[in-house]
Amino acid sequence: MDKKSRVYIAGHTGMVGSAIVRALKRQGYGNIITCTHKELDLRCQADVQRFFATERPEYVFAAAARVGGIKANSEAPADFFYDNMQIADNLIMEAHQYGVKKFLFLGSTCMYPRDCAQPMKEQALLTGLPEYTNEGYALAKACGSRLCAYIRRQYGDDFISSIPANAYGPGDSFDKEQAHVIPALIRRFHEAKVQGIPNVVCWGDGSPLREFLYVDDLADSCIYLMNHYSGEAPVNIGTGKEISIRDLTELTAKVIGYTGTISWDTTRPNGAPRRLLDISKTAALGWTYKTELEEGIRLTYEDFLHNPVRAER
């Protein structure tokens, strides 16, 4: 990308999209295109077509998605599937129709089969069913990644996709119903500390293993891939390190300063038993993460404390 290229970030108000905007500005990109959900409904093909016809972006980062934790995905699989399919299809096809030079679609680790061999290699995609608790979201993301590959194969467009580890950081949602695990734990332990609650109950048994990637590192990797990768296969983006949910919970409580006890509701679902990415491809490309987990949680907690609108939802 040239520093003056017209660069569109779909989903710029979300955690990942806003981090990509920050990273682009830090790196000197000055022609950034954004549009809020109120201004542009990415689920509506006609609206997306008009947007591309008017704005004519040269490069696109597709970070827009309907997202949520286990509870939200389990309760509304049809909504998660439909919304994310519409967003992916509209962005990818209109980018093709209007001659976008390069397009990056962000997938998710939940695209991989539930019982995938660990660490998960890109070639394992579509070799089995995803975790049932977020199957709708996972299948929509897999379809978006494959559509990029098919566009490249059929038309020769430079469309690529990536599969980031669980992202967290400033701009995350701390909503009680929608939050992912790290922001959910931050809110729960903060409220317990402030209210003097002696025990915090967490879902499952704490055994699942997860990999987490600080969102500013993810944003940096997206720009790096846009400038250094071209290929049909998606690229894993992660740290190569995993932590159990139990250890993550204890680490988050430590960062928050919560000193009460933690118990586990084993009647609640655990989700997939393990999710660790094979990051050999990004390593070979020359990219690596910078932010360790404890520091990332601290920075995310600071964001929670300094953004009362997000903290109160």
N, C-alpha and C positions, 0 to 999 in steps of 0.2 A: 504494500500500500504506500502511495505517496502521501506526504504530510498534508497535502491539499485535497486529497481524494474525498469524494462525498461518501461518508460512512454512516449507515443507518443501524441503530441499535434497537431492535424490537424488544420491548419489555424493559425499557430504560428506567422505569420507576421501581422495578423489583430489585431484590438484593444483588443478583448476578449482573443484570443489565446496568444498574447504577455503578457497580464496581468497574465494568468495562468502560463506561463513560469516564470515570475518574482516571483509569489507566491510560486511555487514549489522550486525555488532556495533559496528563503528566509527560507523556511521550511526544507531545507537540503536534498532535493531530488537531486541526482547527476547523474542519468542515464537517461537524457532527450533526446528524439528523436524528431527531427524536419526535415522538408523537404519543400523547397520553391515551389511555383506554377510552376516555370520554370523547376524544377527538377521532379515534380510529379503533373500531371493533375488528380485531384480527380474525374473528370467526366469520365475518361477512366478506365473501369473495369480491362483491362489487366495490365495497369500500377499499379493500386492499388494492384492487386493480386501479382505482382512481388515485390512490396514494402513490403507487409506483409510477403511474403515468405523469403525475405532477412533479414528484421529487427526484426521480431518476437517480437513485443511489447507485454507486459503483461497487460498494462492498456492503455486505449485510452480516450482522451478528444476530442470530435468531435465539435470543435468550428469553423470549416470552413464553409463558406456560401457565396453566392452572396447576397450582401445587398445593400440597398439604401432607400432613402426617398420616400414620396408620389409621387413626380414627376417621379422618375425613375421607381418605381413599376407600376405606371399607364401606362407608355409608353411602357413597355417591359414585360408584364405579362407572355408571353410564355417563354422568356429567364429566368426569375426568377423561374418559375415553373420547367422547364427542368433542369437547372443547379443544383438547390438545391435537386431535386429528385435524380439525378445521384450521387451527392456527398454523400447523405445520404445512398442510396442503396449500393453503392460500399463500403463505410466504414463499415457499419453494417454487411453486408454479408461476407466480407473478414475477419473482426474481428472474426466472428463466425467460419469461415472455418479454421482459424489458431489459435484457442483456446485462444483468449484473455480472461484473467481472469475477467476483469470488463471493461465496456464500458459506458461512459456518453455522451448522445446526448443532445445538447442545442437547445431547441425550441424557441418559441417567443410568446408574449402575443397576437399577431395578430391571433394566432391559435384559439382563443376563438370566439364565435359568436358575430357579430356586436352588437346585442341587449342583450348581456349576462347580467344576474343579477349581481349587484355589491355588495361587492367585488367578484371577479371571483374565483369560487372554481374549483378544478381540475376535478371534476365529470361533469362539464358543457361542457367539450370538446366534439365537434361533435354533439351538440344538436341544432345547427343552422348554417347558412352561415356566413363566416367571412366578415369583412369589404371589400367592392369591390375594393377599391383603391390599396390594396396589397393582393388580393385573391390568386394569383399564388404562391407567397412566402409563404403565410399562409398555403395553402393546402400541399405544399411540406414539410413544417416543421411538420405539423400534421401527415403526412404519415411516416416520419422518427421516430417520437415518437411512433406511433403504431407499426412500424416494430420492434423496440426494445422490446415492450411488447409481440409481437407474438414470437420472438426468445426466450424470457424467458419462455413463456407458452409452446412452442413446444419442445424446446431443453434443457431448464433449465439453460441457460447461464445467468450470472449476468449482464444483460444489463439494464440500467436505463436512464431516461430522466428528464430534468428540464425545467421550463418555467420562464426565467428571465424577470423582468420588463425592460423597455427601458434603455439600457446600454449607458453610455457616459464616457468620460475621456481621459487620455493620449493615443495616438495612434489612435484616431478617425479620420475619413475622413472629411476634410473641403472642399472637392470638391464642386464646385458650382452646379453641376448637381446631385450628389449622396448623399450629406450630409443629416444626420438626423437632427432633429429639434435643439438640443442644439449646435452642431458644426456649423450648418447653421446660427443660430442667432449670435454666437460668431464672425464668419467671417463678417457677415453683419454689425454688430454694430462697430466692429473694423475698417473696411474700411470706414464707415460713419464718425467715430471719426477722423481718420487720414485725410480724404479728406474734412472735414468740411461740410458734407451733412446734411441739416437741418431736414430732415424727412426720416424715414425708413418705408417702406410699408411691412406688413406681410400678409401671406395668411390666408383666413378664417375670422372668427369674434372673435377668441380668447377664445371661450367658452369651447372647449373640455378640459376634465380633464385627466391628465396623471401622471403616477408614473415613477420615474427615479431612477436608481441604478448605483452608481459609479463603474467603471469597476474593480477596485482592490477589492472591496467588493464582486463583482460577482465572481471573480477568487477564492477568499477565500472560498466562498460558494461551488464552484465546487469541490474543494479538500475536503471540509468537507463532502459533499454528497458521494463522492467516498469512503470515510472512514467510514461513519456512516449510509448510507441508502441503502437498498436493497428492491425493490418492483416493481410491474408492473405499478402502477400508476405514472404519472409524478409528479414532486414537484415544486410548485411555489417558486420563489426566488425574494424577493422585500423588500421594506421598510414599506409597509402598509400606506404610506402617498401619497397624490395626490396634484397636483397643476394645475390651469387652464393655458392654453397656454398664455393667456393674462398676468397673473401674472408671469409666467416663462419668458416671453419676457421682462417685466419691470425689473425683477431681473437680467437677463443677461445684460441688458443695464446698470444697476447700477454697476455691477461687472466690466464691460468694461470701464466705465467712460463716456458713451455716454450721452449727455445732450440735444439732439434734441428731436423732437416729434416722435410719433409712430402712424401710421394709419393702417387701415385694409382693405384688398381687399376681400370683401364678395362674389365676383364672383368666388373665388378660393375655392376648397374643404376643409372642416374641417377635414375629416377623421372620425373615430369612435367617438361618443360623450363622452365616458368615458372608461378608462382602469385602473382598480385598482385590484390588486391581493389579494386574501385571503392567508395570509402567516402563517396561524395557524399550518400547517404541519411542516414548517421549525422551527417555534418557539418551537414546541413540540420536535423536534430533537435537539434543543439547539443552533441553529445558529441565529445570528442577524447582521444587517448591522452596519457600524461604521461612514460613511462619510455623513454629511448633505449636502443638495443640494447646498447652496451658496458656501461652501468650495469646493465642487466638481467642480463647474463651474469655480471658481478661479484657481484651479489646471489645469483644461482643457485649460483655456485661457493661462496660463503660458506655457503649452506644445505647443500651437499654436504659440506663440511668439518665442519660442526657436527651432522650427523646420521649417525653411523657405521653405523647399521643399514641405511640406504639406500645408503650408500657402499660397504658390503661385499658387497651382493648381486650 
